[in-house]
């Protein structure tokens, strides 16, 4: 019951603030404009997203993930290059292609292995984090400490994606209109191989996918199924999957998530996601309070002001 209550809470929060599923499909712009200056950036009641959303460059500090995935910040971020030998960054105008060096290094290696091992013709990478991490103006509850990345469940087109298409092209959902299964016209074994490759990586802590994708994997995967445990159901995520790395070794300021439960995750806990309770949650009468800088680790103040 506790797990179900927590899952309902997550769904409610995501209904109030669009998460990676909806936000990543929002078009970008070919003419990005900076946010206007804040009248009083020292106001203690100011939402932290207003501060971190205006940071345009990484904090010149040693790389550290600070706090939790959904309440923290990032020091010493590096940018994933917008073009690589086996990937392209989408929605470049958002400036969210920054991550912990461990994540950026992983994505570069993973993209090239995906081409070599699974035949996937290149990754289209969505949001990672802001230059200094922290809460975003819109689009995600997590992605705050540089260890989360969205990867489209759509192969990179032959010849790549041009500048305009990066901002406007929409990914195709792999989930059927019913929301209860994958769409056989879109879903392929290449998707399965890509998710398996990511899940088997030791540094990957978990991967979020639409519940229908998890259901299809549980039903269809044969042989060694040990990698299925890291694949976790979450609403949205119908056209992309969300990779989350574990806290880097030795970084005590990074708060780890509760470990993935043992087993494949193909039991009654998955069935709940297709129940009436999960599919039609009630909205709270009042929205949650905005996260302020005081809610984040104290080190995030230093991250914000570092020059």
SEKOL-899149 format. One record per residue (C-alpha): residue in one letter; residue number from 0; x, y, z. Coordinates in steps of 0.2 Angstrom, whole numbers, plus 5000, padded with zeros to 4 digits. Each point is the difference from the previous one (the first is absolute). Layout:
% SEKOL-899149
<rec rest="A" nr="NUM" xx="X" yy="Y" zz="Z"/>
...
% end
This chain:
% SEKOL-899149
<rec rest="X" nr="0" xx="5000" yy="5000" zz="5000"/>
<rec rest="X" nr="1" xx="5014" yy="5012" zz="5004"/>
<rec rest="X" nr="2" xx="5008" yy="4997" zz="4983"/>
<rec rest="X" nr="3" xx="4983" yy="5003" zz="4991"/>
<rec rest="X" nr="4" xx="4997" yy="5016" zz="5010"/>
<rec rest="X" nr="5" xx="5018" yy="5006" zz="4995"/>
<rec rest="X" nr="6" xx="4996" yy="4996" zz="4982"/>
<rec rest="X" nr="7" xx="4984" yy="5010" zz="5001"/>
<rec rest="X" nr="8" xx="5009" yy="5015" zz="5007"/>
<rec rest="X" nr="9" xx="5012" yy="4999" zz="4986"/>
<rec rest="X" nr="10" xx="4986" yy="5000" zz="4987"/>
<rec rest="X" nr="11" xx="4992" yy="5015" zz="5008"/>
<rec rest="X" nr="12" xx="5015" yy="5010" zz="5000"/>
<rec rest="X" nr="13" xx="5003" yy="4996" zz="4982"/>
<rec rest="X" nr="14" xx="4983" yy="5005" zz="4996"/>
<rec rest="X" nr="15" xx="5003" yy="5017" zz="5008"/>
<rec rest="X" nr="16" xx="5016" yy="5003" zz="4991"/>
<rec rest="X" nr="17" xx="5003" yy="4993" zz="4983"/>
<rec rest="X" nr="18" xx="5015" yy="4987" zz="5001"/>
<rec rest="X" nr="19" xx="5012" yy="4993" zz="4987"/>
<rec rest="X" nr="20" xx="4986" yy="4991" zz="4990"/>
<rec rest="X" nr="21" xx="4990" yy="5016" zz="4996"/>
<rec rest="X" nr="22" xx="5014" yy="5013" zz="5001"/>
<rec rest="X" nr="23" xx="5012" yy="4992" zz="4989"/>
<rec rest="X" nr="24" xx="4988" yy="5000" zz="4985"/>
<rec rest="X" nr="25" xx="4997" yy="5019" zz="5002"/>
<rec rest="X" nr="26" xx="5009" yy="5009" zz="4986"/>
<rec rest="X" nr="27" xx="5015" yy="5010" zz="5003"/>
<rec rest="X" nr="28" xx="5005" yy="5016" zz="4990"/>
<rec rest="X" nr="29" xx="5014" yy="5005" zz="4988"/>
<rec rest="X" nr="30" xx="5001" yy="5017" zz="5009"/>
<rec rest="X" nr="31" xx="5002" yy="4996" zz="5019"/>
<rec rest="X" nr="32" xx="4999" yy="5015" zz="5011"/>
<rec rest="X" nr="33" xx="5007" yy="5001" zz="5018"/>
<rec rest="X" nr="34" xx="4987" yy="5002" zz="5014"/>
<rec rest="X" nr="35" xx="4998" yy="5018" zz="5006"/>
<rec rest="X" nr="36" xx="5010" yy="5005" zz="5016"/>
<rec rest="X" nr="37" xx="4992" yy="4997" zz="5017"/>
<rec rest="X" nr="38" xx="4995" yy="5015" zz="5010"/>
<rec rest="X" nr="39" xx="5006" yy="4993" zz="5016"/>
<rec rest="X" nr="40" xx="5010" yy="4984" zz="4998"/>
<rec rest="X" nr="41" xx="5004" yy="5000" zz="5019"/>
<rec rest="X" nr="42" xx="4981" yy="4998" zz="5004"/>
<rec rest="X" nr="43" xx="4999" yy="4984" zz="5011"/>
<rec rest="X" nr="44" xx="4983" yy="4996" zz="4994"/>
<rec rest="X" nr="45" xx="5006" yy="5000" zz="4982"/>
<rec rest="X" nr="46" xx="4998" yy="4983" zz="4991"/>
<rec rest="X" nr="47" xx="5016" yy="4992" zz="4997"/>
<rec rest="X" nr="48" xx="4996" yy="4996" zz="4982"/>
<rec rest="X" nr="49" xx="5001" yy="5019" zz="4997"/>
<rec rest="X" nr="50" xx="5018" yy="5000" zz="5006"/>
<rec rest="X" nr="51" xx="5006" yy="4984" zz="4991"/>
<rec rest="X" nr="52" xx="4991" yy="5004" zz="4985"/>
<rec rest="X" nr="53" xx="5010" yy="5015" zz="4997"/>
<rec rest="X" nr="54" xx="5017" yy="4992" zz="5002"/>
<rec rest="X" nr="55" xx="5007" yy="4999" zz="4983"/>
<rec rest="X" nr="56" xx="5017" yy="4992" zz="5004"/>
<rec rest="X" nr="57" xx="5006" yy="4986" zz="5011"/>
<rec rest="X" nr="58" xx="5007" yy="5004" zz="5017"/>
<rec rest="X" nr="59" xx="5019" yy="5000" zz="4999"/>
<rec rest="X" nr="60" xx="5002" yy="4988" zz="5015"/>
<rec rest="X" nr="61" xx="5005" yy="4981" zz="5001"/>
<rec rest="X" nr="62" xx="4986" yy="4989" zz="4993"/>
<rec rest="X" nr="63" xx="4988" yy="4995" zz="5014"/>
<rec rest="X" nr="64" xx="4982" yy="4995" zz="4999"/>
<rec rest="X" nr="65" xx="4992" yy="5008" zz="5016"/>
<rec rest="X" nr="66" xx="4984" yy="4995" zz="5008"/>
<rec rest="X" nr="67" xx="4987" yy="4988" zz="4992"/>
<rec rest="X" nr="68" xx="4994" yy="4997" zz="4982"/>
<rec rest="X" nr="69" xx="4985" yy="5011" zz="5003"/>
<rec rest="X" nr="70" xx="5007" yy="5013" zz="5013"/>
<rec rest="X" nr="71" xx="5018" yy="5005" zz="4997"/>
<rec rest="X" nr="72" xx="5012" yy="5008" zz="4988"/>
<rec rest="X" nr="73" xx="5016" yy="4997" zz="4990"/>
<rec rest="X" nr="74" xx="5018" yy="5006" zz="5002"/>
<rec rest="X" nr="75" xx="5013" yy="4998" zz="4986"/>
<rec rest="X" nr="76" xx="4988" yy="4995" zz="4986"/>
<rec rest="X" nr="77" xx="5006" yy="4997" zz="4983"/>
<rec rest="X" nr="78" xx="4989" yy="5001" zz="4984"/>
<rec rest="X" nr="79" xx="4996" yy="4985" zz="4989"/>
<rec rest="X" nr="80" xx="5006" yy="5006" zz="4982"/>
<rec rest="X" nr="81" xx="4984" yy="5004" zz="4990"/>
<rec rest="X" nr="82" xx="5008" yy="4989" zz="4986"/>
<rec rest="X" nr="83" xx="5009" yy="4984" zz="5002"/>
<rec rest="X" nr="84" xx="5005" yy="4985" zz="4990"/>
<rec rest="X" nr="85" xx="4985" yy="4990" zz="5006"/>
<rec rest="X" nr="86" xx="4988" yy="5013" zz="5007"/>
<rec rest="X" nr="87" xx="4992" yy="5017" zz="4998"/>
<rec rest="X" nr="88" xx="4993" yy="5011" zz="5014"/>
<rec rest="X" nr="89" xx="4982" yy="5006" zz="4997"/>
<rec rest="X" nr="90" xx="4992" yy="5016" zz="5006"/>
<rec rest="X" nr="91" xx="5017" yy="5008" zz="5001"/>
<rec rest="X" nr="92" xx="4992" yy="5017" zz="5003"/>
<rec rest="X" nr="93" xx="4995" yy="4994" zz="5018"/>
<rec rest="X" nr="94" xx="5018" yy="5000" zz="5006"/>
<rec rest="X" nr="95" xx="4997" yy="4983" zz="5009"/>
<rec rest="X" nr="96" xx="5014" yy="4990" zz="4993"/>
<rec rest="X" nr="97" xx="5010" yy="5001" zz="5015"/>
<rec rest="X" nr="98" xx="5004" yy="4986" zz="5012"/>
<rec rest="X" nr="99" xx="5012" yy="4993" zz="5013"/>
<rec rest="X" nr="100" xx="5016" yy="4995" zz="4991"/>
<rec rest="X" nr="101" xx="4996" yy="4982" zz="5004"/>
<rec rest="X" nr="102" xx="4983" yy="5001" zz="4991"/>
<rec rest="X" nr="103" xx="5007" yy="5009" zz="4985"/>
<rec rest="X" nr="104" xx="5014" yy="4987" zz="4998"/>
<rec rest="X" nr="105" xx="4987" yy="4986" zz="5002"/>
<rec rest="X" nr="106" xx="4989" yy="5007" zz="4986"/>
<rec rest="X" nr="107" xx="5014" yy="5002" zz="4988"/>
<rec rest="X" nr="108" xx="5005" yy="4982" zz="5003"/>
<rec rest="X" nr="109" xx="4983" yy="4993" zz="5000"/>
<rec rest="X" nr="110" xx="4995" yy="5009" zz="4984"/>
<rec rest="X" nr="111" xx="5015" yy="4992" zz="4991"/>
<rec rest="X" nr="112" xx="4997" yy="4983" zz="5007"/>
<rec rest="X" nr="113" xx="4981" yy="5001" zz="4995"/>
<rec rest="X" nr="114" xx="5006" yy="5002" zz="4982"/>
<rec rest="X" nr="115" xx="5013" yy="4986" zz="5001"/>
<rec rest="X" nr="116" xx="4990" yy="4987" zz="5011"/>
<rec rest="X" nr="117" xx="4982" yy="5003" zz="4996"/>
<rec rest="X" nr="118" xx="5000" yy="5008" zz="4983"/>
<rec rest="X" nr="119" xx="4991" yy="5015" zz="5006"/>
<rec rest="X" nr="120" xx="5005" yy="5014" zz="4988"/>
<rec rest="X" nr="121" xx="5004" yy="5014" zz="5012"/>
<rec rest="X" nr="122" xx="4992" yy="5007" zz="5016"/>
<rec rest="X" nr="123" xx="4989" yy="5015" zz="5001"/>
<rec rest="X" nr="124" xx="5003" yy="5008" zz="5017"/>
<rec rest="X" nr="125" xx="4987" yy="5010" zz="5009"/>
<rec rest="X" nr="126" xx="5002" yy="5010" zz="5016"/>
<rec rest="X" nr="127" xx="5014" yy="4996" zz="5012"/>
<rec rest="X" nr="128" xx="5002" yy="5014" zz="5013"/>
<rec rest="X" nr="129" xx="5003" yy="5019" zz="5000"/>
<rec rest="X" nr="130" xx="5018" yy="5007" zz="5001"/>
<rec rest="X" nr="131" xx="4999" yy="5000" zz="5019"/>
<rec rest="X" nr="132" xx="4986" yy="4987" zz="5002"/>
<rec rest="X" nr="133" xx="4986" yy="5005" zz="5012"/>
<rec rest="X" nr="134" xx="4981" yy="5001" zz="4997"/>
<rec rest="X" nr="135" xx="4995" yy="5005" zz="4983"/>
<rec rest="X" nr="136" xx="4987" yy="5013" zz="4995"/>
<rec rest="X" nr="137" xx="4990" yy="4986" zz="4992"/>
<rec rest="X" nr="138" xx="5001" yy="4982" zz="4994"/>
<rec rest="X" nr="139" xx="5007" yy="4990" zz="5014"/>
<rec rest="X" nr="140" xx="4999" yy="4996" zz="5018"/>
<rec rest="X" nr="141" xx="5017" yy="4991" zz="5000"/>
<rec rest="X" nr="142" xx="5015" yy="5003" zz="4988"/>
<rec rest="X" nr="143" xx="5007" yy="5012" zz="5014"/>
<rec rest="X" nr="144" xx="5018" yy="4992" zz="5004"/>
<rec rest="X" nr="145" xx="5006" yy="4996" zz="4983"/>
<rec rest="X" nr="146" xx="4997" yy="4981" zz="5000"/>
<rec rest="X" nr="147" xx="4984" yy="4999" zz="4990"/>
<rec rest="X" nr="148" xx="4998" yy="5000" zz="4981"/>
<rec rest="X" nr="149" xx="4986" yy="4997" zz="4988"/>
<rec rest="X" nr="150" xx="5003" yy="4990" zz="4984"/>
<rec rest="X" nr="151" xx="4987" yy="5000" zz="4987"/>
<rec rest="X" nr="152" xx="4993" yy="4983" zz="4995"/>
<rec rest="X" nr="153" xx="5002" yy="5005" zz="4982"/>
<rec rest="X" nr="154" xx="5016" yy="4997" zz="4990"/>
<rec rest="X" nr="155" xx="5010" yy="5014" zz="4993"/>
<rec rest="X" nr="156" xx="4995" yy="5002" zz="4982"/>
<rec rest="X" nr="157" xx="5012" yy="4997" zz="4986"/>
<rec rest="X" nr="158" xx="5011" yy="5015" zz="4997"/>
<rec rest="X" nr="159" xx="4995" yy="5007" zz="5017"/>
<rec rest="X" nr="160" xx="4989" yy="5014" zz="5006"/>
<rec rest="X" nr="161" xx="5002" yy="5018" zz="4994"/>
<rec rest="X" nr="162" xx="4999" yy="5015" zz="5012"/>
<rec rest="X" nr="163" xx="4982" yy="5004" zz="4997"/>
<rec rest="X" nr="164" xx="4994" yy="4982" zz="5002"/>
<rec rest="X" nr="165" xx="5009" yy="4999" zz="5016"/>
<rec rest="X" nr="166" xx="4988" yy="5013" zz="5007"/>
<rec rest="X" nr="167" xx="4984" yy="4994" zz="4992"/>
<rec rest="X" nr="168" xx="5001" yy="4982" zz="4995"/>
<rec rest="X" nr="169" xx="4988" yy="4989" zz="5011"/>
<rec rest="X" nr="170" xx="5005" yy="4983" zz="5005"/>
<rec rest="X" nr="171" xx="4987" yy="4986" zz="4997"/>
<rec rest="X" nr="172" xx="4993" yy="4991" zz="5015"/>
<rec rest="X" nr="173" xx="5003" yy="4981" zz="5000"/>
<rec rest="X" nr="174" xx="4984" yy="4997" zz="5011"/>
<rec rest="X" nr="175" xx="4983" yy="4996" zz="4993"/>
<rec rest="X" nr="176" xx="4986" yy="5012" zz="5001"/>
<rec rest="X" nr="177" xx="4992" yy="4989" zz="5014"/>
<rec rest="X" nr="178" xx="5015" yy="5003" zz="5011"/>
<rec rest="X" nr="179" xx="5000" yy="4982" zz="5005"/>
<rec rest="X" nr="180" xx="5013" yy="4993" zz="4988"/>
<rec rest="X" nr="181" xx="5013" yy="5005" zz="4987"/>
<rec rest="X" nr="182" xx="4996" yy="5004" zz="4983"/>
<rec rest="X" nr="183" xx="5005" yy="4986" zz="4989"/>
<rec rest="X" nr="184" xx="5002" yy="5011" zz="4985"/>
<rec rest="X" nr="185" xx="5013" yy="5010" zz="5008"/>
<rec rest="X" nr="186" xx="5008" yy="4989" zz="5014"/>
<rec rest="X" nr="187" xx="5014" yy="4988" zz="4994"/>
<rec rest="X" nr="188" xx="5013" yy="4989" zz="5007"/>
<rec rest="X" nr="189" xx="5013" yy="5014" zz="4998"/>
<rec rest="X" nr="190" xx="4991" yy="5009" zz="5014"/>
<rec rest="X" nr="191" xx="5001" yy="4985" zz="5011"/>
<rec rest="X" nr="192" xx="5019" yy="4998" zz="4996"/>
<rec rest="X" nr="193" xx="5003" yy="5019" zz="5004"/>
<rec rest="X" nr="194" xx="4991" yy="4999" zz="5016"/>
<rec rest="X" nr="195" xx="5010" yy="4984" zz="5005"/>
<rec rest="X" nr="196" xx="5016" yy="5008" zz="4996"/>
<rec rest="X" nr="197" xx="4997" yy="5015" zz="5011"/>
<rec rest="X" nr="198" xx="4993" yy="4989" zz="5014"/>
<rec rest="X" nr="199" xx="5015" yy="4989" zz="5001"/>
<rec rest="X" nr="200" xx="5012" yy="5014" zz="5002"/>
<rec rest="X" nr="201" xx="5007" yy="5000" zz="5018"/>
<rec rest="X" nr="202" xx="4999" yy="5018" zz="5003"/>
<rec rest="X" nr="203" xx="4981" yy="5001" zz="4995"/>
<rec rest="X" nr="204" xx="4989" yy="5000" zz="5016"/>
<rec rest="X" nr="205" xx="4983" yy="4999" zz="4991"/>
<rec rest="X" nr="206" xx="4991" yy="5004" zz="4984"/>
<rec rest="X" nr="207" xx="4983" yy="5007" zz="4999"/>
<rec rest="X" nr="208" xx="4988" yy="4995" zz="4986"/>
<rec rest="X" nr="209" xx="4981" yy="5001" zz="4997"/>
<rec rest="X" nr="210" xx="4991" yy="4986" zz="5009"/>
<rec rest="X" nr="211" xx="4995" yy="4993" zz="4984"/>
<rec rest="X" nr="212" xx="5018" yy="4998" zz="4994"/>
<rec rest="X" nr="213" xx="5004" yy="4991" zz="5017"/>
<rec rest="X" nr="214" xx="4985" yy="4988" zz="4997"/>
<rec rest="X" nr="215" xx="5006" yy="4996" zz="4983"/>
<rec rest="X" nr="216" xx="5017" yy="4996" zz="5006"/>
<rec rest="X" nr="217" xx="4994" yy="4989" zz="5014"/>
<rec rest="X" nr="218" xx="4989" yy="4990" zz="4987"/>
<rec rest="X" nr="219" xx="5012" yy="4998" zz="4986"/>
<rec rest="X" nr="220" xx="5018" yy="5000" zz="5006"/>
<rec rest="X" nr="221" xx="5007" yy="4982" zz="5000"/>
<rec rest="X" nr="222" xx="5016" yy="4993" zz="5007"/>
<rec rest="X" nr="223" xx="5010" yy="5010" zz="5013"/>
<rec rest="X" nr="224" xx="4988" yy="5013" zz="5007"/>
<rec rest="X" nr="225" xx="5010" yy="5006" zz="5015"/>
<rec rest="X" nr="226" xx="5001" yy="5017" zz="4992"/>
<rec rest="X" nr="227" xx="4982" yy="5003" zz="5000"/>
<rec rest="X" nr="228" xx="5001" yy="5005" zz="5019"/>
<rec rest="X" nr="229" xx="5007" yy="5017" zz="4996"/>
<rec rest="X" nr="230" xx="4986" yy="5004" zz="4987"/>
<rec rest="X" nr="231" xx="4988" yy="5010" zz="5011"/>
<rec rest="X" nr="232" xx="4982" yy="5005" zz="4994"/>
<rec rest="X" nr="233" xx="4996" yy="5019" zz="5001"/>
<rec rest="X" nr="234" xx="4986" yy="5010" zz="4991"/>
<rec rest="X" nr="235" xx="5005" yy="5009" zz="4984"/>
<rec rest="X" nr="236" xx="5016" yy="4993" zz="4993"/>
<rec rest="X" nr="237" xx="4991" yy="4993" zz="4985"/>
<rec rest="X" nr="238" xx="5012" yy="5007" zz="4987"/>
<rec rest="X" nr="239" xx="5016" yy="5001" zz="5011"/>
<rec rest="X" nr="240" xx="5008" yy="4991" zz="5014"/>
<rec rest="X" nr="241" xx="5008" yy="5008" zz="5015"/>
<rec rest="X" nr="242" xx="5017" yy="4994" zz="5005"/>
<rec rest="X" nr="243" xx="5006" yy="5003" zz="5018"/>
<rec rest="X" nr="244" xx="5017" yy="4996" zz="5006"/>
<rec rest="X" nr="245" xx="5005" yy="4996" zz="5018"/>
<rec rest="X" nr="246" xx="5009" yy="5013" zz="5011"/>
<rec rest="X" nr="247" xx="5018" yy="5000" zz="4995"/>
<rec rest="X" nr="248" xx="5012" yy="4991" zz="5012"/>
<rec rest="X" nr="249" xx="5007" yy="5011" zz="5013"/>
<rec rest="X" nr="250" xx="4987" yy="5014" zz="4998"/>
<rec rest="X" nr="251" xx="4993" yy="5001" zz="5018"/>
<rec rest="X" nr="252" xx="4989" yy="5015" zz="4995"/>
<rec rest="X" nr="253" xx="4990" yy="4990" zz="4988"/>
<rec rest="X" nr="254" xx="4985" yy="4992" zz="5008"/>
<rec rest="X" nr="255" xx="4996" yy="4982" zz="4992"/>
<rec rest="X" nr="256" xx="4983" yy="4994" zz="4996"/>
<rec rest="X" nr="257" xx="4992" yy="4985" zz="5009"/>
<rec rest="X" nr="258" xx="5008" yy="4985" zz="4991"/>
<rec rest="X" nr="259" xx="4989" yy="4992" zz="4986"/>
<rec rest="X" nr="260" xx="4990" yy="4985" zz="5008"/>
<rec rest="X" nr="261" xx="5007" yy="4983" zz="4997"/>
<rec rest="X" nr="262" xx="4992" yy="4990" zz="4985"/>
<rec rest="X" nr="263" xx="4994" yy="5004" zz="4983"/>
<rec rest="X" nr="264" xx="4986" yy="5013" zz="5005"/>
<rec rest="X" nr="265" xx="4988" yy="4990" zz="4990"/>
<rec rest="X" nr="266" xx="4988" yy="4996" zz="5014"/>
<rec rest="X" nr="267" xx="4985" yy="5008" zz="5008"/>
<rec rest="X" nr="268" xx="5009" yy="5016" zz="5002"/>
<rec rest="X" nr="269" xx="5000" yy="5002" zz="4981"/>
<rec rest="X" nr="270" xx="4981" yy="4996" zz="4999"/>
<rec rest="X" nr="271" xx="4996" yy="5015" zz="5011"/>
<rec rest="X" nr="272" xx="5006" yy="5012" zz="4987"/>
<rec rest="X" nr="273" xx="4985" yy="4994" zz="4989"/>
<rec rest="X" nr="274" xx="4987" yy="5001" zz="5014"/>
<rec rest="X" nr="275" xx="4987" yy="5013" zz="5001"/>
<rec rest="X" nr="276" xx="5008" yy="5008" zz="5015"/>
<rec rest="X" nr="277" xx="5016" yy="5003" zz="4990"/>
<rec rest="X" nr="278" xx="4993" yy="5005" zz="4984"/>
<rec rest="X" nr="279" xx="4987" yy="5013" zz="5007"/>
<rec rest="X" nr="280" xx="5008" yy="5008" zz="5016"/>
<rec rest="X" nr="281" xx="4991" yy="5014" zz="5008"/>
<rec rest="X" nr="282" xx="5009" yy="5017" zz="5000"/>
<rec rest="X" nr="283" xx="5004" yy="5008" zz="5017"/>
<rec rest="X" nr="284" xx="4990" yy="5016" zz="5004"/>
<rec rest="X" nr="285" xx="5016" yy="5011" zz="5002"/>
<rec rest="X" nr="286" xx="5016" yy="4998" zz="4990"/>
<rec rest="X" nr="287" xx="5016" yy="4996" zz="5010"/>
<rec rest="X" nr="288" xx="5011" yy="5014" zz="5006"/>
<rec rest="X" nr="289" xx="5014" yy="5006" zz="4989"/>
<rec rest="X" nr="290" xx="5018" yy="4994" zz="5004"/>
<rec rest="X" nr="291" xx="5011" yy="5014" zz="5006"/>
<rec rest="X" nr="292" xx="5018" yy="5001" zz="5002"/>
<rec rest="X" nr="293" xx="4998" yy="4996" zz="5019"/>
<rec rest="X" nr="294" xx="4993" yy="4983" zz="4995"/>
<rec rest="X" nr="295" xx="5016" yy="4995" zz="4991"/>
<rec rest="X" nr="296" xx="5017" yy="4995" zz="5007"/>
<rec rest="X" nr="297" xx="5010" yy="5014" zz="5007"/>
<rec rest="X" nr="298" xx="5013" yy="4997" zz="4987"/>
<rec rest="X" nr="299" xx="4988" yy="5005" zz="4987"/>
<rec rest="X" nr="300" xx="5002" yy="5018" zz="5005"/>
<rec rest="X" nr="301" xx="5018" yy="4999" zz="4996"/>
<rec rest="X" nr="302" xx="4996" yy="4992" zz="4984"/>
<rec rest="X" nr="303" xx="4989" yy="5014" zz="4995"/>
<rec rest="X" nr="304" xx="5012" yy="5014" zz="5004"/>
<rec rest="X" nr="305" xx="5016" yy="4992" zz="4994"/>
<rec rest="X" nr="306" xx="5009" yy="5011" zz="4987"/>
% end
